Each structure stands twice: as C-alpha cells, then as structure tokens.
Amino acid sequence: MIFLSEEGSIRTILNDTGVAADVMGLAPGDHHTSNLDILKSRTFENNLLLFIITGIITESEHYRPLMEEIDAVLGLIGENMKKGNE
C-alpha cells in the first residue's frame, strides 16, 4: 500500500476525514504531513485504476449474476408459497 511508505501519511487521511477523532477517538496530531506527492504519483494512479477496474469486474462478473440467482430463488420460493396457500 502506497500510504505505508515513508512519504505517505494515513494519519493525515484519518484526520482530514474526521475518522481519527469521530470513529477512533484520537486527538489531532501535532504534525500534518501532505500526501500531495503521492496523489500525483504514477504508482498511486496505477493502484487506483487497478482498484477501480477490480471493483467494476467484481460487480459485473460476480455480484450481478449472484443477485440474478438470488432473485430467481426468491421467485421460486414465492411461487411455491402461493401454491401451498391455494
């Protein structure tokens, strides 16, 4: 993970988003480290694009077909319940 390098600061992200204080109960840090160089890096861009591509593929190849199967099973259960009540 690129933010685990010496150049990056996960704490800055947590502070800036409010997660450090609101979720983790951490006091604001004394030192603010900029992540701007990381955000401009090709490594970050490549990692982000791979993350986005993985998410898109996972949705289209796994979650959508899974949802279709779940809907089909629920439809069959509903039909059987109607037949059982007749």
N, C-alpha and C positions, 0 to 999 in steps of 0.2 A: 504494500500500500504506500503510495507516494507521500502521504502525510506523516508516515512514520519515519521518514528521513529527517536528518538534522535541519533541513531547510524549511520543513513544514511544521505547522502547529495545530494539532487537533483541539487544544485548549482554546485557541483563538476562535475556531469554528463554534465550539460549545458556548463560549462567552457571547459571541456575536448573535447567536440564535436564541439565547436565553436558556438553553438546555442546562448549562453548568449551574446556574442559580435555581431555576424553577424545578428541574427534574432531579438534579444530583445534589442540590443543596450546597454547592461550592461557592465560596466567596470569590469575588472578582480577583483575577491575578494582578500582580504588580507590573507585569511586563506584557506588552501587546506585540506579538510577532506577526508581521504581514505574511500572508500566503499568496500575494500577488504574483511573485515569480513562478510559483508552482502553477497557478491558474493560467499563466502564459506559456507554460512548457508543452512541448510536443508529447512528452510522456503522459502528462495529465490528459491532454486531448485524446491520445490513443486509448488510455484506460477508460475515459468517459464514453468514447464511441463504442468500445467493446462492451461496456456495461449496458448501454442503450440497445445495441444490436442483440445482446443476450436476452434482455427483457422482452424485446419485440418477438424474437423467435420463440421464447418460452411461452408467451401468451398465445401466439398463433398455432404452435405445434403441440402444446400440452394443455393449457388451461381452456382454450375454446373447445377442443374436442372433448375434454373431460366434462365441461359444462353441458355439451350436447348429450353425452351419455347419461349424466345425472338427470337432465330434463326428460330423456326417454324413459329412464327407470321410474321417475316420478309420475310420468304419464301412464305407464303400465300399472303402477300401484293405484293411481286414481281410477283407472278403468276397472280394475279388479274390485275395488271398494264399491263402485257403483253397481257392478254385477252382483256383489254379495248382499247389497241392500234391496235388490229387486225381489 
